[in-house]
Amino acid sequence: MTVQTSMLHVRVDDETKAQATQALAAMGMTVSDAVRLFLRRVVVDQAFPLELKVPNEETRAAMEESRAMLTSRRTGFATANALFDDLEKNSLK
């Protein structure tokens, strides 16, 4: 008996898709395989298959710092020297 299938469209940024595709390929899976597995676990367990937690204060601060860093990087640097100066100033020594 043939099972009828449906298309599922998911929007994700290109970098996440590329990284997930590479990681899953190393496991012998495709992105479609992973999505099917995820949905199957939801059906079988009647629960979200990943543990979700509210981030603690330290994690929230790190998340906010990361967002701020991403926002500041979007503005770019006027010159390559400005980029190198920023890297030197903010590098761990």
N, C-alpha and C positions, 0 to 999 in steps of 0.2 A: 504494500500500500504506500503510495506516495504522499508525503507530508507537504502541505501547502506552505509556502514561505512568504514573508513580506519584507520589503525594504525598510531599513531604519537609517535615517540620515542624522548624523551628529555633527555639530560644529565644534571644532577644536583648532587652536592655533597651529600653524604649520610646523613650528619647532617641536611642540609637544607630540604631534603626530609622527614626525620623523624619528624622534627619540624613542617613542613607544614602539614604533615599527621595528627599529633596530633591536631593542631589548627583547621584544617578543620573538623576533626571528632567531635570536640566540637561544631561546627556549623551545624553538621548533613550532611556534605559533604565529598566526597572522593576527592583525587587529580584529578582524571579523571573528576569528576563533575566540579571542579574549572577551569580546562583547557577548558572544553567545554563551560562553562559560559564566560570565558575570550574571546575565539574565537567568540562566538555568539555576544558579545558586539562589537567586531571589525567589524563584518559584518553589524550589525544593525546601528551602529553609523558612520561607515566608518572612524574611528579614533581609536587611541590607547586609551584604556579605563582608563588609569592612567595619572595623570599629571606629566610630565617630565620637570625638570628644571635643568639648569646648576647650580651646587652648588656654593654658595658664598664663599668668601675667608675663613671665619671661618670654614665652613663645609669642604672645601678642606683640610685645615690644620688638622682637626680632622680625616679625612679619611686617610691622610698620616701618622699621628701619630699611628692610628690603624694598618695600614699596617706594619709600623716599629715594633710595638709591636709584631705582629704575626710573623714577620721574626725573631726577636730576641728570641722568645719563641721556635722556631723550632730548635734552636741550643741546647736547653735543659740545664740542670744543671749537673755538675759533681757529686754532692752529694745532699742528702736531705737538709743538712745544708745550702748549697749554695742557694737552692730554698727558704728556710725560711729566710735567710739573705736578699735575693732580695725582698721578699714579705714585710718584715719589713721596708726595706729602701724605698720602693715605695708605701707603704700604706698611705692612707689619715688619718691624725691624727686630 
